[in-house]
Amino acid sequence: MGAVMGTFSSLQTRQRRPSKDFARWSYLSQRDKIEDELEMTTVCYRPEGLEQLEAQTNFTKRELQVLYRGFKNECPSGVVNEETFKQIYAQFFPHGDASMYAHYLFNAFDTTQTGSVKFEGFVMALSTLLRGTVHEKLRWTFNLYDINKDGYINKEKMDKNKDGVVTLDEFIESCQEDDNIMRSLQLFENVM
């Protein structure tokens, strides 16, 4: 969960810097501009209203405005697809391949299973991860690990009734009994 927070808390601070080779930088800037324009013409999405999101999340209107500016900076079309999500996520793991985890993470954010995440979906998940109750955070985490979305995960230690699968209730109960997990859930409570 920490990597998720680090990834998206830096959305508004990321800046492109020219390399020493100006011609290469110029080419890359033009390519980025063309890609951004193509993305804008492909899909341009704008959320309905911040008041509704404020009522549905644990964020203030001002926090939502800051998050939206950062989201639009990284995703000018107003939506993020899995490939873009992986590119953003990979910036925080330059020495390894985080693409598989990013895939599962993206699927957890993509609750509608459309292959893209709108700002509302992004901010709803972020609200849960940062400021949700323990139960909400554990439910979201269970969804992350329920890869095939059948309502079960496999983990012997958490399988309370020893039937070979872990239900959401068993997952929550096991996590709440583990002091390390409970401490880790509280790490990002005061972020933002």
Secondary structure as GFF3:
##gff-version 3
##sequence-region A 1 192
A	DSSP	alpha_helix	2	9	.	.	.	ID=ss1
A	DSSP	alpha_helix	22	42	.	.	.	ID=ss2
A	DSSP	alpha_helix	50	56	.	.	.	ID=ss3
A	DSSP	alpha_helix	61	74	.	.	.	ID=ss4
A	DSSP	beta_strand	79	81	.	.	.	ID=ss5
A	DSSP	alpha_helix	82	90	.	.	.	ID=ss6
A	DSSP	alpha_helix	99	109	.	.	.	ID=ss7
A	DSSP	beta_strand	116	118	.	.	.	ID=ss8
A	DSSP	alpha_helix	119	131	.	.	.	ID=ss9
A	DSSP	alpha_helix	134	145	.	.	.	ID=ss10
A	DSSP	three_ten_helix	156	158	.	.	.	ID=ss11
A	DSSP	alpha_helix	168	177	.	.	.	ID=ss12
A	DSSP	alpha_helix	179	185	.	.	.	ID=ss13
###
